Amino acid sequence: MDTTMKATATAPERVACAAVPPAARVSMALTGSLLAGVLTSFGQAVPGLSTVSNSAGPWFVVAVLLCLLAGVRAGRVALPLAMLLGVVLLELMHVGYWATTNLRGFPDFLSITNFWVLMGIPAGVLAGVVAVAVRDRDTRWRGAALGATAAVLVGEGVRALLQVADTTGPVTWVVEIVVGVVLLAVAVLTARDPLGRVVALGVGVLGTVGVLGVYLALGG
């Protein structure tokens, strides 16, 4: 090779990827929520996935992940928007499930008085808050976010073992509880100070009692 060419040769120039516009991120999150509802309807027809598809915990986790995809953040205006987005995402999951189920030939009704539609409001608000808190630099907020998520999973799992395990089997609910306990353990172990550990554990335990109490009280 010519030494002149060798001396002047340079490495390929790296081009930085442009950031995804906020509007595009929100659009992807909204589309993802509809898709989650569609997949839930089809999942109920699969023996190994039917029980998971009939549980609320996975929907809550998906709502949190989609809020993160949308780029939610803290702030006087941004936090309420994140909470609103969480509600919209969960309700769009209901719309996707309703539309797909009817198109598959199984009558389903979407009503504002439906238990799950109503629960989508507080659950969506919580999903938005969790998504914001889990991105916080303060491990106490992250611990609280993981503790809240664990509470939703463990609370629903315990309620299911008490009320519906005879018809659905216990495996799915036990797995959900285990996942919740693992999340809570991660929250406690990654806390940097004793107060952070107390916050994570307290939110997880008290939240579990609260979620279980709501289920039992409302009969969902």
C-alpha positions as CSV (number, residue, x, y, z in Angstrom):
1,M,0.0,0.0,0.0
2,D,1.2,3.5,-0.7
3,T,2.6,5.1,2.4
4,T,1.0,8.4,1.5
5,M,-2.4,6.8,1.4
6,K,-1.6,5.0,4.7
7,A,-0.7,8.2,6.4
8,T,-3.8,10.1,5.3
9,A,-6.2,7.3,6.0
10,T,-8.5,7.9,8.9
11,A,-11.0,5.8,10.8
12,P,-14.6,5.9,9.7
13,E,-16.4,8.9,11.2
14,R,-18.9,8.0,13.8
15,V,-22.3,9.7,13.5
16,A,-24.3,10.2,16.7
17,C,-27.8,8.9,16.5
18,A,-30.4,11.6,16.8
19,A,-32.6,11.6,19.9
20,V,-36.1,10.3,19.4
21,P,-38.5,13.2,19.5
22,P,-40.8,13.3,22.6
23,A,-43.9,13.1,20.4
24,A,-42.6,10.0,18.7
25,R,-41.9,8.4,22.1
26,V,-45.4,9.1,23.4
27,S,-46.9,7.8,20.2
28,M,-44.9,4.5,20.5
29,A,-46.1,4.2,24.1
30,L,-49.7,4.7,23.1
31,T,-49.4,2.2,20.3
32,G,-47.7,-0.2,22.6
33,S,-50.6,0.0,25.1
34,L,-53.1,-0.9,22.4
35,L,-50.9,-3.8,21.3
36,A,-50.8,-5.0,24.9
37,G,-54.6,-5.1,24.9
38,V,-54.7,-7.0,21.6
39,L,-52.1,-9.6,22.8
40,T,-54.0,-10.0,26.1
41,S,-57.1,-11.1,24.2
42,F,-55.2,-13.6,22.1
43,G,-53.2,-14.8,25.1
44,Q,-56.4,-15.8,26.9
45,A,-56.8,-18.5,24.2
46,V,-53.4,-20.0,24.9
47,P,-53.6,-22.6,27.8
48,G,-50.2,-21.7,29.2
49,L,-50.8,-17.9,29.0
50,S,-54.5,-17.7,29.9
51,T,-54.1,-17.1,33.6
52,V,-51.3,-14.5,33.1
53,S,-53.5,-12.8,30.5
54,N,-56.3,-12.5,33.1
55,S,-54.1,-10.9,35.7
56,A,-53.7,-7.2,36.3
57,G,-50.1,-7.2,37.6
58,P,-48.5,-7.6,34.2
59,W,-50.6,-4.8,32.8
60,F,-49.4,-2.5,35.6
61,V,-45.8,-3.4,34.8
62,V,-46.3,-2.8,31.1
63,A,-47.8,0.6,31.9
64,V,-44.8,1.5,33.9
65,L,-42.4,0.4,31.1
66,L,-44.4,2.3,28.5
67,C,-44.3,5.4,30.7
68,L,-40.5,5.0,30.8
69,L,-40.5,4.6,27.0
70,A,-42.4,7.8,26.7
71,G,-39.7,9.6,28.7
72,V,-41.7,10.7,31.7
73,R,-39.8,12.8,34.2
74,A,-40.3,14.8,37.4
75,G,-41.5,18.4,37.6
76,R,-44.5,20.5,38.6
77,V,-46.1,19.9,35.2
78,A,-44.3,16.8,34.0
79,L,-45.3,14.6,37.0
80,P,-49.1,15.2,36.6
81,L,-48.6,14.5,32.9
82,A,-46.9,11.3,33.7
83,M,-49.8,10.3,36.0
84,L,-52.3,11.2,33.2
85,L,-50.3,9.2,30.7
86,G,-50.4,6.1,33.0
87,V,-54.2,6.3,33.1
88,V,-54.5,6.7,29.4
89,L,-52.1,3.8,28.7
90,L,-54.1,1.4,30.9
91,E,-57.4,2.5,29.5
92,L,-56.1,2.1,25.9
93,M,-55.1,-1.5,26.9
94,H,-58.8,-2.0,27.8
95,V,-59.8,-0.6,24.4
96,G,-57.4,-2.9,22.6
97,Y,-58.6,-5.9,24.5
98,W,-62.3,-5.0,24.0
99,A,-62.0,-4.4,20.3
100,T,-59.9,-7.6,19.6
101,T,-62.1,-9.8,21.7
102,N,-65.2,-8.7,19.9
103,L,-63.5,-9.1,16.5
104,R,-62.6,-12.6,17.5
105,G,-66.3,-13.3,18.0
106,F,-66.5,-13.2,21.8
107,P,-68.9,-10.5,23.0
108,D,-67.2,-8.1,25.5
109,F,-68.5,-4.8,26.9
110,L,-66.5,-1.8,27.7
111,S,-68.2,0.3,30.4
112,I,-67.0,3.1,32.7
113,T,-68.6,1.2,35.6
114,N,-66.5,-1.9,34.9
115,F,-64.3,-2.8,37.9
116,W,-61.1,-3.0,35.8
117,V,-61.8,0.2,34.0
118,L,-62.3,2.0,37.3
119,M,-59.2,0.5,38.8
120,G,-57.3,1.7,35.7
121,I,-57.5,5.2,37.1
122,P,-55.7,4.8,40.4
123,A,-53.4,2.1,38.9
124,G,-52.5,4.4,36.0
125,V,-51.7,7.3,38.3
126,L,-49.5,5.0,40.4
127,A,-47.8,3.7,37.2
128,G,-46.9,7.2,36.2
129,V,-45.5,8.0,39.6
130,V,-43.5,4.8,39.7
131,A,-42.0,5.5,36.3
132,V,-40.9,8.9,37.4
133,A,-39.6,7.7,40.8
134,V,-37.6,4.8,39.4
135,R,-35.5,7.2,37.3
136,D,-34.7,9.4,40.3
137,R,-31.1,9.6,41.4
138,D,-32.2,9.3,45.0
139,T,-32.2,5.5,45.8
140,R,-35.0,6.1,48.3
141,W,-37.4,7.1,45.6
142,R,-36.2,4.2,43.4
143,G,-36.7,1.9,46.3
144,A,-40.2,3.2,46.9
145,A,-41.0,2.7,43.2
146,L,-39.9,-0.9,43.2
147,G,-41.7,-1.5,46.5
148,A,-44.9,-0.2,45.0
149,T,-44.5,-2.4,42.0
150,A,-43.8,-5.4,44.3
151,A,-46.9,-4.5,46.3
152,V,-49.1,-4.7,43.2
153,L,-47.7,-8.1,42.2
154,V,-47.7,-9.7,45.6
155,G,-51.1,-8.2,46.6
156,E,-52.8,-9.6,43.5
157,G,-51.0,-12.9,43.8
158,V,-52.1,-13.4,47.4
159,R,-55.7,-12.4,46.6
160,A,-55.8,-14.9,43.7
161,L,-54.5,-17.7,45.9
162,L,-57.3,-16.9,48.3
163,Q,-60.1,-16.5,45.8
164,V,-59.5,-18.0,42.4
165,A,-56.7,-20.5,42.6
166,D,-59.2,-23.4,42.7
167,T,-60.2,-22.6,39.1
168,T,-57.0,-21.2,37.6
169,G,-54.4,-23.2,39.5
170,P,-51.8,-21.7,41.8
171,V,-48.7,-21.7,39.6
172,T,-49.1,-18.3,37.9
173,W,-50.0,-16.6,41.2
174,V,-47.0,-18.1,43.0
175,V,-44.7,-16.9,40.3
176,E,-46.2,-13.4,40.5
177,I,-45.6,-13.4,44.2
178,V,-42.1,-14.6,43.8
179,V,-41.4,-11.9,41.2
180,G,-42.8,-9.3,43.5
181,V,-40.7,-10.5,46.5
182,V,-37.6,-10.4,44.3
183,L,-38.3,-6.8,43.3
184,L,-38.8,-5.9,46.9
185,A,-35.5,-7.6,47.8
186,V,-33.7,-5.7,45.1
187,A,-35.2,-2.4,46.4
188,V,-34.0,-3.1,49.9
189,L,-30.6,-4.4,49.0
190,T,-29.8,-1.5,46.6
191,A,-30.7,1.2,49.1
192,R,-27.7,3.2,50.1
193,D,-28.8,3.9,53.7
194,P,-31.0,2.5,56.4
195,L,-33.7,5.0,55.8
196,G,-33.9,4.0,52.1
197,R,-34.2,0.3,53.1
198,V,-37.0,1.2,55.5
199,V,-38.8,3.2,52.9
200,A,-38.6,0.4,50.3
201,L,-39.7,-2.3,52.7
202,G,-42.4,-0.2,54.2
203,V,-43.9,0.7,50.8
204,G,-43.7,-2.9,49.8
205,V,-45.3,-4.4,52.9
206,L,-48.0,-1.7,53.5
207,G,-48.7,-1.5,49.8
208,T,-49.3,-5.2,49.6
209,V,-51.8,-5.0,52.5
210,G,-53.5,-2.1,50.7
211,V,-53.7,-3.8,47.3
212,L,-55.0,-7.0,48.9
213,G,-57.6,-5.0,50.9
214,V,-58.9,-3.2,47.9
215,Y,-59.3,-6.5,46.0
216,L,-61.1,-8.1,48.9
217,A,-63.3,-5.1,49.6
218,L,-64.4,-4.5,46.0
219,G,-64.5,-8.1,45.0
220,G,-62.5,-7.8,41.9
